[in-house]
């Protein structure tokens, strides 16, 4: 059994593995946020509405409790949502500044 599976199993049974889950959260957040920034910079077809759609889908996935979300899924999905939320907020701020002529 790999470290992730072992930790996820242990975390669901005992609530431990906090350090592992925190590291996983940071890894997912960091890599997705960097990817989204790069896509925003280099893909003219990538829009704020795309981010809103991905964010909506991520919230739906997070809310699907019936599929047996474990601690690892919750940590990585929370990181995914956070990355989309931060990028969206930054992008909206930039667009608002452009509207004001800043």
Secondary structure, 3 states (H helix, E strand, C coil): CCHHHHHHHHHHHHCCCHHHHHHHHHHHHHHHHHHHHHHHHHCCCCCHHHHHHHHHHHHHHHHCHHHCCCHHHHHHHHHHHHHHHHHHHHHHHHHHHHHHCC
